[in-house]
Amino acid sequence: MIKSIRGILIYTAIILIASIVYFVYAYTVYPPVPERETFLSEVGEGFGEVGLWALLFIYARTLLKLVIGKGALVKRILPDYSPPATASIFQQLLGLLDRTHIYVGIATVAIILLHIALMGVPMKILFFPVVLALVVWQGLFGMFLTWRYSPKELKRFSYLVHAQFLTGIMIGIFAYFGHLLIDD
Ligand code: HEM
């Protein structure tokens, strides 16, 4: 556990440093991107905010799973496991989050795609196409995980690349630095 947390921290530090280096490069090379004030971009901003909250909501579930630990593991091993009547409020909450993740996930992907489309994001700043690809990636492998005709190997691979923090850390850091290049 400690080891994997250390791994995640090192990974985050590497992504952060790489992003700062690219940020400095993009800041010096590309002219500042003016913020557009059209009706569509105002609507797009709203989608961006909702998308951010949706992502935080999704990863809060994952954190909650890590905190509760054992209960979630039982659930994964035994698909038809139902929690005992004395399930804690956290376990009940987790059950609700588990049941709704697919819908929240699809909505999140759609909202972020709409945000990008409405804002007219400058794709030559690499942060943006990469975030776009990662969000589509997360949605695509989420679908493969859920789709009942996915071959076993594809399911296993999808779980590996979908159900983790690594993509989320990249999405968060890249989107943050990308927005820094736009806002001022
Ligand atoms: C941006 C969108 C999405 C993000 C950030 C995301 C993130 C995650 C994460 C971090 C996990 C693993 C940890 C956990 O169980 O909480 C997970 C699990 C899962 N996701 Fe997603 N997801 C997204 C969209 C989707 C979509 C669109 C689908 C299906 C259509 C989906 C289906 C699943 C399934 C089936 C699991 C396994 C649940 C389990 O075994 O506990 N996800 N997702």
Boltz pocket constraint, residues with backbone or C-beta under 6 A from the ligand:
constraints:
  - pocket:
      binder: B
      contacts: [[A, 55], [A, 58], [A, 59], [A, 61], [A, 62], [A, 63], [A, 65], [A, 76], [A, 98], [A, 101], [A, 102], [A, 104], [A, 105], [A, 106], [A, 108], [A, 109], [A, 135], [A, 138], [A, 139], [A, 140], [A, 141], [A, 142], [A, 143], [A, 145], [A, 146], [A, 162], [A, 163], [A, 164], [A, 165], [A, 168]]
      max_distance: 6.0
